Amino acid sequence: MLSIALHLRQQNLSLRDIAARLVITKGKKKGRHPSPATVLRMLREHDEAAATPASTMG
């Protein structure tokens, strides 16, 4: 789901549009769309994780 969200973000889609195109594949909400807030959190966590190794290498 993250890779699809990253691809859609590169196409300058809104969080709402990205969330509408994604589908949760596991857990209680399987088959449903994530909320825009969930998409934002997922993308933000990815961006922070990607930036962390570069900033510590020094």
Buried (B, 14 or more C-beta within 10 A) or exposed (E): BEEEBBEBBEEEBEBEEBBBEBEBEEEEEEEEBBEBEBBBEBBEEBEEEEEEEEEEEE
